[in-house]
Amino acid sequence: MTPAIDLRRLNFTPTRAVVAEYGTDRLILASDQWLFSACAFDSERSNNVMHAYINGTARTPLCRQDVFEGRDGACIRRFLIKAQGRERAVQCNYVISFHDEWLVAEAYSRFPGESFDIRPVDDLVRSFQLERNPRLDVEVPPAWVTYQQHRKPGTAVGRFILFMAPAPVFLGNVQRAADTAPPTESNFNRGGRGIASDLIEFYVKDDPTSVRIDIWLEDCHEFRGRETVFDAPLQVVNNSISVRSLDKPFQVRIPSGNYHAWVTLVNQGKYADRLLTEEEWLYCDDLERYEIVLRTPSDLGWNPKGSR
């Protein structure tokens, strides 16, 4: 089995797109019409993905698979979803092999259900070339990291996009989450539960596939349309807490101590009319989001609806 490549070895021409995130195992580009995401998998997993695409495409109407050559003899397998002629589709999946090294990618329309011109994406993947060593100057940090690096006073200490299918959201010492018992009906009715002194979980409404989470410390802004989902005591240790769902955890620095956590829902049911990059979503304050407000015991008179 060949291990996953370091994506920073990729050299390419980002035609009609900007790089939204670029690291060792993830590359995201965005244009006005489509989003492109590439991941580095080992050879075994890449082969499994490819065969899943082959089987799925063969059984699905309006889907087509093609094979063409990229730079330096790279083999590009393309799987079109809801193809419209030869130049448009709703989604494109790619499995690219650089001899014995692999890359899996997908491009999809910014407007769900609508097709887009796939030619710029094909040009992009054709331009992919593997360098011998990673290019350290190409990194673009994830949006949540950039937010924390440049956040202004009086704003949330952390903002994150979580993906779920659906799953609970864990807050605190998330290493404990793997050992927890399944939630009960009573837990669901309450909106969450305290698992340990340093870990809580809560359940988002309406089963979305992704949510925005903002974490506030003490000086949360007032918002009178706020709905409380769940609240519980929470102990912070090691000057940080983590938040996670199905994906890897995100971390934010919080002074150690005893807090009370309010999980609140803002702008319920307000969604974007197109797919957003994570950076775009983190700054769209008119859309639905969950705000977690941490207060010390000395300030428990705070009212999560926005009045004191």
Secondary structure, DSSP 8 states (H G I E B T S, - for coil): ------GGGEE---TT-EEEEE-SSEEEEE-SSEEEEEE---HHHHHHHHHHHHHHHHHSTT-EEEEEE-GGG-EEEEEEES-BTTTEESEEEEEEEETTEEEEEEEEESSTT--EE-HHHHHHHHT-EE-SS--GGG-B--HHHHHHHH--TTS-SEEEEEE-SS--EEEE-GGGGGG-----HHHHHHTEEEEETTEEEE--SS--SEEEEEEEES-----TT-EEEEEEEEEEBTTEEEEESSS--EEEE--SEEEEEEEEEESTT---SS---HHHHHT-TTS-EEEEEEE-GGGTT--TTS--
